[in-house]
Amino acid sequence: MSHAHVIDPAEPAIEDVYNGKLAMWLFLCSEVMFFSGLLGAYIALRLNNPEIFEASQKQLHDHVGLAAFNTLLLISSSLTMALAVLHGQNKNTAKQRLMLLVTAVMGTLFLGLKFYEYSTHIRVGEVPSKDMFFAFYYTLTGLHGFHILCGVVPMVGLWYYAGKQDVSAETEMVGLYWHFVDLVWIFLFPMLYLI
């Protein structure tokens, strides 16, 4: 005789949070593979064509300071995102909302500075169709910028809804994603600007 498991409606739905975390970790694993493929192709082509890549990369030297500031911005935004998660878990909605807003502003500022940098490159003719290095530069930083945008949009939504309902679990999921995006930039910055 088989016994069916009866679910107690008063029992908290721990599985929902666990499944959400599992789904986010699986998604992040797929993103790691995606960026690893692109970075691997960049490294392989750079090692086989060092003179082409190095000559083009020298054109980024004037932008190293701006890129370093953007790096500092993203590292700081990881801290504010972690604080948003912490305040959400502690049910401090006002501080959670503030940290979500600060993180979203930092992400938006990163995108604005990247757009400014793009415009200066395009103005002097540093475009992907003319240069293998810049093809990778625009692809890698453009995809990263798209991922930043995909993090900022839900943050603004969470900021809005945090004033109306508990979004601590959702904030944690977006936080995991945001830390991944920041980590990708920590690899991109030295590879594209410094090495």
Secondary structure, 3 states (H helix, E strand, C coil): CCCCCCCCCCCCCHHHHHHHHHHHHHHHHHHHHHHHHHHHHHHHHHHHCHHHHHHHHHHHHHHHHHHHHHHHHHHHHHHHHHHHHHHHHCCCHHHHHHHHHHHHHHHHHHHHHHHHHHHHHHHCCCCHHHCHHHHHHHHHHHHHHHHHHHHHHHHHHHHHHHCCCCCHHHHHHHHHHHHHHHHHHHHHHHHHHHC
